[in-house]
Every structure is written in structure tokens, then in C-alpha cells.
């Protein structure tokens, strides 16, 4: 039996509120540790709503990446997906074709098209249901469009999960490469801000300032955290078999040493702070590398300001003896692409300003309400 393939990261593409570009741009954006792209929402009127803040993509910069004629046929979330996937593929130089797969993670999918489709029916009855809009209402519409655009004719997968959609997509893609089902996979996540989703989550107290207590803002793991702040954008990575990457002379940014996921049995949408995990994916991922928790030098967590979820994640990581987590949510807002940005941050840990060490394991940890938990171990010394 042949040994599992080693999975490395050879390209990045990101369209977020923090900026747009390939690996060099992602490294520059992540290095600006004091910068935040969160501000008052501009895309829709939040007057009278409990929450006002968000992290929005610059639409003019996004449109500049796309052919105007092609862009008119795409919904906005598909534009975000196509732009980020194309940036990642161009950054990597990976070949198109049947050996290239695609995994897309998202929390809300193309909700804007679903809203438009249903509104047509409510206004005009069955004749108002648009056959042109319907394809965008299914959850895998972004993957379908992007696969055509980047020439990915291998496996195409869409994962739908709150909070950790991007992490889960990268973990799934790593498994596809490791098991030999694809030579390379473009993987990441995407979401967009939408007025109806934003307003309902705000009224439910899921967004800062929660139940109206304290100042609105994204403060994961802090004593005064009082809810998430939504963001939007798409971030995708190119994962590739190490031998194939070396054979074509690709730049290798880091290796995904292991990835694991699981589900704690808790009630839907809950985050019980005291619940511990006897089957920790983080420990399982670590065990497969043969390393001890002390070998993990840093941890990027999924904390987004949700008090119960933040505290639960801190408790689980402490029980597993991992370092206190770092959150990127205060800079980019909570969205489906954030998990892939966390993996990018781990791959470029310290911004690439230091020489690659002999061995540096960085954990990317994710936890969602309802118990979905992910862990990826990133090694820069590939």
C-alpha cells in the first residue's frame, strides 16, 4: 500500500474587506496587524437596527478583476468566488483539467438570488419565477460557476456550515489530495453581506452589541465580547500533492501536515461552555504527526465575539493544552472565507519576514455553534 500523499499550499487568492490579491497581497494584508476593515455598513441602511458595523469588499476593485460582459451574468457572490479562485490559480500556476478539484465553503450561499427568486413569485405568482435566477438559488452555484472559470474538472464539493465553512473546505480538500482523488484542489470559502440576513441576526442578538449591552465591536475572547460583526469576501488556496508541486517547480508556502474534523453532540445552535471533547479533532490531528501539544507554536482560532462560542473554544483548547488562540475576525469580520484566511495566516506565520524554521507547527482551530469542530496543522518547513 502506498503512503498517503503530502499536501502543500502553492497559491492564494483573496477578495476581502482587507484587500485583494494573491499571496504577496495576502501576506501584506495579514502583516498589517493593527489594521481593521470594520466600519459602518454602507451597502444598506441600518437605521434603527441594533447593529451597524460590517466589513465590506470594495465593489469597484472587485469589478476591475472581471470581464464586464461575463460579470453581468454572475451574481455578486459568484463574482467574489470567481475572482478569488482565479487569483489563487494564477498565483500557483497549477494546471487546469481533470486533476484539479474545487471545494467551496459558505455559511449563507447565494441568499441574494434566493431572495430575488422568491420575491418574483410573491409579486407576480408562478409567472414571476425566473428560470434564469433559479440555478443561483442552489448552494453549489458558486462552485459550478468557478469550476468552469478556472478549468477545474476534478471533484467539486460545496460545504455549508456556520463559522467554520472555510476551515472545513480546506480540510476536505486536503483529504482529496492526500487520498489521491485529485492532484490539486482549489479550496476556501465565500459569503456576502445581505440586508435581510444581517437584520435578522442583529434582531436575534447574534451580532454585537448582543442584547444591547456594551459598545458595538468585534472583540473575540475579551471579557467584554458581546457578539460577532459580519464581514464578506472570498479566500481560496491551492492545495497540491508535494511531489507534483516539486516536479513543476512550484513555490511551496507551507505543508498541511494533518487535518481532522468532528462533531460534539450538543443541541443545535448551542455552545455549552463547559462541554469537553473526548474525541478532540485537534488532538487527533496532532497525534497523526507524532508531535506533542508543546510543538504547536501558535494557534489561529475561530473566535468571532460570540461570548458563549468564544468561551467554549478557549475551554476546549486549554483542555487540549494548546496555545491561546489568535482571531482574525476583528480585522475582516465573520464570513465564510475567514477560515481559509486563517490557514493562509498560519502558512505565512510572522508574515514571511523570518527565515523558514526547521519545524514550526501552527494550529488552525474552528468551532461552530452546534458542535462542528475542525483542526488543521500547518508546517512552514515543507
C-alpha positions as CSV (number, residue, x, y, z in Angstrom):
1,X,0.0,0.0,0.0
2,X,1.4,3.4,-1.0
3,X,2.0,6.1,1.7
4,X,-0.5,9.0,1.8
5,X,0.5,12.0,-0.3
6,X,1.9,15.1,1.4
7,X,-0.3,18.2,0.9
8,X,1.2,21.6,0.4
9,X,-0.1,25.1,-0.3
10,X,1.2,26.6,-3.6
11,X,-1.1,29.5,-4.2
12,X,-3.5,32.0,-2.6
13,X,-6.2,34.4,-3.8
14,X,-8.3,36.7,-1.6
15,X,-11.0,39.3,-2.1
16,X,-11.8,40.6,1.3
17,X,-12.5,43.9,3.0
18,X,-8.8,44.0,3.9
19,X,-7.7,43.9,0.3
20,X,-7.4,41.9,-3.0
21,X,-4.7,39.8,-4.5
22,X,-2.5,36.7,-4.5
23,X,0.0,35.5,-1.9
24,X,2.1,38.7,-1.8
25,X,-1.0,40.8,-1.2
26,X,-2.4,38.4,1.4
27,X,1.0,38.5,3.3
28,X,1.0,42.3,3.2
29,X,-2.6,42.5,4.4
30,X,-2.0,40.0,7.2
31,X,1.2,41.8,8.3
32,X,-0.8,45.0,9.0
33,X,-1.8,43.6,12.4
34,X,-3.2,46.9,13.7
35,X,-5.5,47.5,10.6
36,X,-9.2,46.7,10.6
37,X,-11.7,46.9,7.7
38,X,-14.7,47.0,10.0
39,X,-16.8,50.2,9.8
40,X,-20.4,51.3,9.5
41,X,-22.2,49.3,6.8
42,X,-22.6,51.2,3.5
43,X,-24.4,48.7,1.3
44,X,-27.8,49.1,3.1
45,X,-29.5,51.4,5.6
46,X,-29.1,50.1,9.2
47,X,-31.0,53.0,10.8
48,X,-33.0,51.7,13.8
49,X,-31.3,48.3,13.8
50,X,-29.5,47.0,16.8
51,X,-26.2,46.7,14.8
52,X,-24.5,48.9,12.3
53,X,-21.0,47.6,11.7
54,X,-19.6,45.3,9.0
55,X,-16.5,44.6,6.8
56,X,-17.3,45.2,3.2
57,X,-15.5,44.5,-0.1
58,X,-14.7,47.4,-2.4
59,X,-17.0,46.7,-5.3
60,X,-15.0,48.9,-7.7
61,X,-11.9,46.9,-7.0
62,X,-13.8,43.6,-7.4
63,X,-15.3,44.7,-10.8
64,X,-11.9,45.6,-12.1
65,X,-10.9,42.0,-11.8
66,X,-13.7,40.7,-14.0
67,X,-14.7,41.0,-17.6
68,X,-17.7,43.3,-17.6
69,X,-19.8,41.1,-20.0
70,X,-19.1,38.0,-18.0
71,X,-19.7,39.7,-14.7
72,X,-23.2,40.8,-15.8
73,X,-24.2,37.1,-16.0
74,X,-23.0,36.4,-12.4
75,X,-24.5,37.1,-9.1
76,X,-22.3,39.1,-6.7
77,X,-21.3,36.1,-4.6
78,X,-20.3,34.2,-7.7
79,X,-18.2,37.2,-8.8
80,X,-16.4,37.1,-5.4
81,X,-15.8,33.3,-5.8
82,X,-14.6,33.5,-9.4
83,X,-12.2,36.4,-8.7
84,X,-10.6,34.8,-5.6
85,X,-10.3,31.3,-7.3
86,X,-8.8,32.9,-10.4
87,X,-6.3,34.8,-8.3
88,X,-5.3,31.6,-6.5
89,X,-4.8,29.6,-9.7
90,X,-2.8,32.3,-11.3
91,X,-0.7,32.7,-8.2
92,X,0.0,29.0,-8.1
93,X,0.4,28.3,-11.8
94,X,-1.4,25.0,-11.3
95,X,-2.6,23.3,-14.5
96,X,-6.3,23.2,-15.4
97,X,-8.0,19.9,-16.2
98,X,-9.4,16.7,-14.7
99,X,-6.7,16.5,-12.0
100,X,-7.8,19.9,-10.5
101,X,-10.7,19.9,-8.0
102,X,-12.6,22.6,-6.1
103,X,-14.1,22.8,-2.6
104,X,-16.2,25.8,-1.7
105,X,-17.3,26.6,1.9
106,X,-20.1,29.0,2.7
107,X,-22.4,30.0,5.6
108,X,-25.3,31.5,3.7
109,X,-24.7,30.7,0.0
110,X,-26.3,32.9,-2.7
111,X,-29.1,34.2,-0.5
112,X,-29.5,37.3,-2.6
113,X,-30.6,35.3,-5.6
114,X,-32.9,33.2,-3.4
115,X,-34.5,36.4,-2.2
116,X,-34.9,37.7,-5.8
117,X,-36.4,34.4,-6.9
118,X,-39.0,34.3,-4.1
119,X,-39.8,38.0,-4.5
120,X,-40.7,37.3,-8.1
121,X,-43.2,34.7,-7.1
122,X,-44.7,36.9,-4.3
123,X,-45.2,39.8,-6.7
124,X,-46.4,38.0,-9.9
125,X,-47.2,34.4,-8.9
126,X,-45.8,31.4,-10.9
127,X,-45.0,33.6,-13.9
128,X,-42.7,35.6,-11.7
129,X,-40.4,32.6,-11.0
130,X,-37.3,33.3,-13.2
131,X,-35.6,30.3,-14.8
132,X,-32.5,32.4,-15.2
133,X,-32.2,33.1,-11.4
134,X,-33.2,29.6,-10.2
135,X,-29.7,28.0,-10.8
136,X,-28.2,30.5,-8.4
137,X,-30.5,29.5,-5.6
138,X,-28.9,26.2,-5.0
139,X,-26.0,26.0,-2.6
140,X,-23.4,24.8,-5.1
141,X,-24.0,27.6,-7.7
142,X,-20.7,29.3,-6.7
143,X,-18.7,26.1,-7.2
144,X,-20.3,25.4,-10.5
145,X,-19.5,28.8,-11.9
146,X,-16.0,28.9,-10.5
147,X,-15.1,25.4,-11.7
148,X,-15.9,26.4,-15.3
149,X,-13.9,29.6,-14.9
150,X,-10.7,28.0,-13.6
151,X,-11.0,24.8,-15.6
152,X,-11.4,22.5,-12.5
153,X,-12.8,19.3,-14.0
154,X,-12.0,17.1,-11.0
155,X,-14.1,16.7,-7.8
156,X,-16.4,19.6,-7.0
157,X,-17.7,19.9,-3.4
158,X,-19.7,22.5,-1.5
159,X,-19.7,22.5,2.3
160,X,-22.3,24.5,4.2
161,X,-21.5,25.3,7.8
162,X,-21.7,28.3,10.1
163,X,-18.5,29.9,11.4
164,X,-16.0,27.3,10.1
165,X,-17.0,26.8,6.4
166,X,-13.6,27.9,5.1
167,X,-11.7,25.7,7.6
168,X,-13.9,22.7,6.7
169,X,-13.4,23.3,2.9
170,X,-9.6,23.3,3.3
171,X,-9.7,20.1,5.4
172,X,-11.9,18.4,2.9
173,X,-9.6,19.4,0.0
174,X,-6.6,18.2,1.9
175,X,-8.3,14.8,2.2
176,X,-9.0,14.7,-1.6
177,X,-5.3,15.3,-2.3
178,X,-4.0,13.0,0.4
179,X,-6.2,10.1,-0.8
180,X,-5.2,10.6,-4.4
181,X,-8.6,11.7,-5.6
182,X,-7.1,14.9,-7.0
183,X,-3.6,16.1,-7.7
184,X,-4.6,19.7,-6.8
185,X,-7.6,21.3,-5.2
186,X,-8.6,25.0,-5.0
187,X,-10.3,25.3,-1.6
188,X,-11.7,28.1,0.5
189,X,-14.9,30.0,1.5
190,X,-17.1,32.9,0.5
191,X,-20.0,34.9,1.8
192,X,-21.5,38.3,1.2
193,X,-23.4,40.9,3.3
194,X,-27.1,40.9,2.7
195,X,-29.6,43.2,4.4
196,X,-32.2,40.6,5.4
197,X,-29.7,38.2,6.9
198,X,-27.9,41.0,8.7
199,X,-31.1,42.5,10.2
200,X,-32.5,39.2,11.4
201,X,-29.2,38.1,13.0
202,X,-28.9,41.5,14.6
203,X,-32.5,41.4,16.0
204,X,-31.9,37.9,17.3
205,X,-28.9,39.3,19.3
206,X,-26.3,37.2,17.4
207,X,-24.4,40.3,16.3
208,X,-22.7,42.9,18.5
209,X,-23.8,44.6,20.7
210,X,-25.8,41.4,21.5
211,X,-28.8,42.2,23.7
212,X,-27.9,45.9,23.6
213,X,-25.3,45.6,26.3
214,X,-22.0,47.4,25.9
215,X,-20.3,49.0,22.9
216,X,-20.7,47.5,19.4
217,X,-17.5,45.9,18.1
218,X,-15.7,42.6,17.4
219,X,-13.7,41.6,20.5
220,X,-13.2,37.8,20.4
221,X,-12.0,36.2,23.7
222,X,-12.2,39.5,25.5
223,X,-14.2,39.9,28.7
224,X,-16.5,42.5,27.1
225,X,-17.2,40.5,23.9
226,X,-20.9,40.9,23.0
227,X,-21.5,39.4,19.6
228,X,-20.0,38.9,16.1
229,X,-19.6,41.5,13.4
230,X,-20.3,40.2,9.9
231,X,-17.9,40.6,7.0
232,X,-17.8,39.4,3.4
233,X,-15.4,38.2,0.8
234,X,-13.7,35.1,-0.6
235,X,-10.4,33.5,0.1
236,X,-9.1,30.4,-1.7
237,X,-5.9,28.4,-1.5
238,X,-4.4,25.9,-4.0
239,X,-3.6,22.6,-2.2
240,X,-1.4,20.3,-4.1
241,X,0.5,17.0,-3.9
242,X,4.1,17.8,-2.8
243,X,5.7,15.7,-5.4
244,X,3.7,17.2,-8.2
245,X,4.4,20.7,-6.9
246,X,8.1,20.0,-6.9
247,X,8.0,18.4,-10.3
248,X,6.6,21.6,-11.9
249,X,8.9,23.9,-9.8
250,X,6.0,25.5,-7.8
251,X,6.7,27.7,-4.9
252,X,5.6,25.9,-1.7
253,X,4.4,28.1,1.1
254,X,3.6,25.5,3.7
255,X,2.5,21.9,4.3
256,X,-0.8,20.8,5.7
257,X,0.6,18.1,8.0
258,X,-2.8,16.9,9.1
259,X,-6.5,17.8,9.2
260,X,-9.3,16.5,11.3
261,X,-13.0,17.4,12.0
262,X,-15.8,16.1,14.2
263,X,-19.0,17.0,15.9
264,X,-19.6,17.3,19.6
265,X,-23.1,16.0,20.4
266,X,-24.9,19.2,21.6
267,X,-28.3,20.8,20.9
268,X,-28.4,22.7,17.5
269,X,-27.2,26.3,17.6
270,X,-26.0,26.0,21.2
271,X,-22.5,26.5,22.6
272,X,-22.2,24.9,26.1
273,X,-19.2,26.5,27.6
274,X,-18.4,23.6,30.0
275,X,-18.7,20.7,27.5
276,X,-15.4,19.0,26.8
277,X,-14.5,16.8,23.8
278,X,-13.3,13.2,24.4
279,X,-12.7,12.8,20.7
280,X,-10.9,16.1,20.1
281,X,-10.1,16.6,16.4
282,X,-7.2,18.9,17.5
283,X,-5.6,16.0,19.4
284,X,-6.3,13.5,16.6
285,X,-4.7,15.8,14.1
286,X,-1.7,16.2,16.3
287,X,-1.4,12.5,17.0
288,X,-1.1,11.8,13.3
289,X,2.0,13.9,13.2
290,X,3.6,12.3,16.2
291,X,4.2,15.7,17.9
292,X,3.2,16.9,21.4
293,X,0.9,19.9,22.0
294,X,4.1,21.8,23.1
295,X,5.3,21.6,19.4
296,X,2.4,23.9,18.4
297,X,3.9,27.4,18.5
298,X,0.7,29.4,17.6
299,X,-3.0,28.8,17.1
300,X,-5.5,30.7,14.9
301,X,-9.0,30.3,16.4
302,X,-12.4,30.9,15.1
303,X,-13.5,33.2,17.9
304,X,-15.7,36.0,16.5
305,X,-17.0,37.8,19.5
306,X,-19.9,35.4,20.2
307,X,-19.4,35.1,24.0
308,X,-20.6,31.5,24.5
309,X,-18.7,30.3,21.5
310,X,-15.5,32.1,22.3
311,X,-15.5,30.8,25.9
312,X,-16.3,27.3,24.7
313,X,-13.4,27.4,22.3
314,X,-11.0,28.7,24.9
315,X,-12.0,25.9,27.3
316,X,-11.5,23.2,24.6
317,X,-8.1,24.5,23.6
318,X,-6.9,24.8,27.2
319,X,-8.1,21.3,27.9
320,X,-6.0,20.1,25.0
321,X,-3.0,22.2,26.2
322,X,-2.8,24.3,23.0
323,X,-1.7,28.0,22.9
324,X,-4.2,30.7,23.4
325,X,-5.8,31.4,20.1
326,X,-5.4,34.4,17.8
327,X,-8.5,35.7,16.0
328,X,-8.7,37.4,12.6
329,X,-12.4,38.3,12.9
330,X,-11.7,41.8,14.3
331,X,-9.9,42.7,11.1
332,X,-12.1,41.0,8.4
333,X,-15.5,40.3,10.1
334,X,-17.1,36.9,10.3
335,X,-17.7,35.3,6.9
336,X,-17.2,32.0,5.0
337,X,-13.8,33.0,3.7
338,X,-12.3,33.7,7.1
339,X,-11.3,30.1,7.8
340,X,-9.2,30.0,4.6
341,X,-7.6,33.3,5.7
342,X,-6.7,31.7,9.0
343,X,-5.0,28.9,7.1
344,X,-3.2,31.5,4.9
345,X,-2.1,33.3,8.1
346,X,-0.7,30.0,9.5
347,X,1.1,29.3,6.3
348,X,2.6,32.8,6.3
349,X,3.0,33.0,10.1
350,X,5.2,36.0,11.0
351,X,4.4,37.4,7.6
352,X,7.2,35.5,6.0
353,X,9.7,38.1,7.3
354,X,11.7,35.5,9.2
355,X,13.6,32.6,7.6
356,X,11.7,29.4,7.4
357,X,12.4,27.4,10.6
358,X,13.4,23.8,10.7
359,X,10.0,23.0,12.1
360,X,7.1,25.2,13.1
361,X,3.6,23.8,13.6
362,X,0.7,26.2,13.7
363,X,-2.8,25.1,14.6
364,X,-5.9,26.4,12.8
365,X,-8.8,25.6,15.0
366,X,-12.5,26.1,14.3
367,X,-15.6,25.6,16.4
368,X,-19.2,26.4,15.5
369,X,-22.5,26.5,17.5
370,X,-24.0,23.1,17.3
371,X,-20.6,21.4,17.9
372,X,-18.8,21.2,14.5
373,X,-15.1,21.3,15.2
374,X,-12.1,21.4,12.9
375,X,-8.3,21.4,13.2
376,X,-5.5,21.8,10.7
377,X,-1.8,21.6,11.5
378,X,0.3,23.8,9.2
379,X,4.0,23.3,8.9
380,X,6.0,26.1,7.2
381,X,9.0,23.8,6.8
382,X,7.7,21.8,3.8
